[in-house]
Amino acid sequence: MVIECRYFSATKDVLAGSGGGLVSILVSHPLNTVIIQLRTNPDTYKSALHCARSIWNKQGILGYYKNKDIPMVSPAIIMSEQFFFYGQLKRWLGIKEIDDNYEISRCFLAGALTGCISSFIETPLELIHCQIQRQIKQHTHVFDPNVLDGMKYILNTNGLFGFYRGFTATIIRSVPACMFFFGGYEWTKRKLYTNTSSDWYSGTKEYHFRLTTLLGGACGGLACWFSCYPFDVIKSAIQTDDIRREHRKYTSYMDCVKQLYQDGGIKIFFRGFVPIVLRTIPVSAACFLAYEEIYRVLE
């Protein structure tokens, strides 16, 4: 019975996490499409709204999901495994009702451990995507810019261990990212539950649950990116570097930090920060709401 219960709990974590990942893609992909169009065609569009309208008028809603430069599968996989590990770690740490600061601190710990474990899955997935982006942007034509050819290129160049190029950088990024993503969500949700007054809130319990979930998810997403964005810039620089040893620009993590700073100062570590933050609010809110709703249905 215990094994069956654990198996069912793990299944719920995977299914609910997959649902959250799918919803986050549906929400984030149009925003990413607009951001990329603005970056690649700065003279074509007057604003983000103008860009969004132009895409809608020319291609309809499908136009927001046609950008081949944006991965659609790997984020769903990453989100699914993160929710799975976080759910399992919460049970392993004995976290049940989050009603005191001790439970909240263990949620942050579960999030940090999730980031550490999930790095083993994230590193190869993100490396493949980064190498594809490198091919598209630099027109090097080393391999065709698709997932299968990208995997073959990495395998033929550096073997199986080549898929873990940037592993250390991924851990440094993912530990604080997941810690504040999940911990920030749990902390915000608890504060809203305990501090919400009847004067401010007069709706039903269901409405209250969904509202706190949305706000908690948005705050978790913000906390995530505020805590890890410079580390994500460094990780991306390492993984978009040439994987051939004789052609690599960066020899180590600290060498990458040093060269990035020499190229652009402290500002380079926050390049593109505002669009990411604005995007993460609706994406994280929708992701957590989908996760919680699916989890409740499965229960």
RABELZI-V786634 format. One record per pair of residues at least 12 apart in sequence whose C-alpha atoms are under 7 Angstrom apart, sorted by sequence separation. I is the first residue (numbers start at 1). GAP is how many residues later the second one is. D is the distance in Angstrom with one decimal. If there is no record, write none. Layout:
I GAP D
I GAP D
This chain:
238 12 6.9
132 13 5.0
34 14 6.6
132 14 6.5
34 17 6.3
90 17 6.9
34 18 6.2
132 18 6.5
238 18 7.0
128 19 6.7
131 19 7.0
90 20 6.1
192 20 6.3
89 21 5.6
128 22 5.9
234 22 6.9
128 23 6.5
189 23 5.5
234 23 6.6
86 24 6.0
189 24 6.4
86 25 6.2
189 27 5.0
86 28 5.5
188 28 5.0
85 29 5.7
186 30 6.9
33 31 5.9
185 31 4.6
188 31 6.9
82 32 6.3
185 32 5.4
30 34 4.5
33 34 6.2
185 34 6.3
29 35 6.8
30 35 6.3
184 35 6.4
185 35 4.4
29 36 6.3
82 36 6.3
127 36 6.8
184 36 4.4
233 36 6.0
81 37 6.9
182 38 6.3
124 39 4.8
181 39 4.4
184 39 6.3
230 39 4.7
124 40 5.7
180 40 6.3
181 40 5.5
230 40 6.1
123 41 5.8
229 41 6.9
181 42 6.2
123 43 6.8
180 43 5.5
181 43 4.7
78 44 6.4
123 44 5.7
180 44 5.0
178 46 6.7
25 47 6.6
123 47 6.3
177 47 4.6
177 48 6.7
177 50 6.4
74 51 6.3
119 51 6.0
176 51 6.2
177 51 5.5
119 52 5.7
176 52 6.1
225 52 7.0
21 54 6.7
22 54 5.7
21 55 4.3
116 55 5.7
119 55 6.7
173 55 5.6
222 55 6.4
115 56 6.8
18 58 6.1
21 58 5.1
116 58 6.6
173 58 5.0
222 58 6.7
21 59 6.2
115 59 4.6
116 59 5.5
172 59 6.8
173 59 5.7
221 59 5.7
222 59 6.8
115 60 4.2
221 60 6.4
18 61 6.7
17 62 6.1
18 62 4.5
113 62 6.9
17 63 4.2
112 63 4.7
115 63 5.1
218 63 4.6
221 63 5.3
69 64 6.9
112 64 6.2
114 64 6.5
218 64 6.6
170 65 6.1
14 66 5.6
17 66 5.1
112 66 5.7
169 66 5.0
218 66 5.3
14 67 6.8
17 67 6.7
111 67 4.9
112 67 4.2
217 67 5.1
218 67 4.6
111 68 3.9
217 68 4.2
14 69 6.9
166 69 6.4
13 70 6.1
14 70 5.2
109 70 6.7
215 70 6.5
13 71 4.7
108 71 5.0
111 71 5.6
214 71 4.4
217 71 5.5
108 72 6.7
111 72 6.3
166 72 6.1
214 72 6.6
166 73 5.8
10 74 6.5
13 74 6.1
108 74 6.8
165 74 6.6
214 74 6.9
108 75 4.4
213 75 6.6
214 75 6.0
107 76 5.3
213 76 5.8
10 78 6.9
104 79 6.9
210 79 6.7
104 82 6.9
104 83 6.2
169 84 7.0
157 87 6.8
134 106 5.8
130 109 5.9
131 109 5.5
130 110 5.0
127 112 5.5
31 248 6.8
28 251 6.9
28 255 5.8
27 256 5.8
24 259 5.2
24 260 6.9
24 262 6.4
23 263 6.6
24 263 5.1
23 264 5.9
21 266 6.4
20 267 4.4
23 267 6.9
20 268 6.3
20 270 5.0
19 271 6.3
20 271 4.8
19 272 6.2
17 274 5.8
16 275 4.8
16 278 5.3
16 279 5.4
12 283 6.3
12 286 6.6
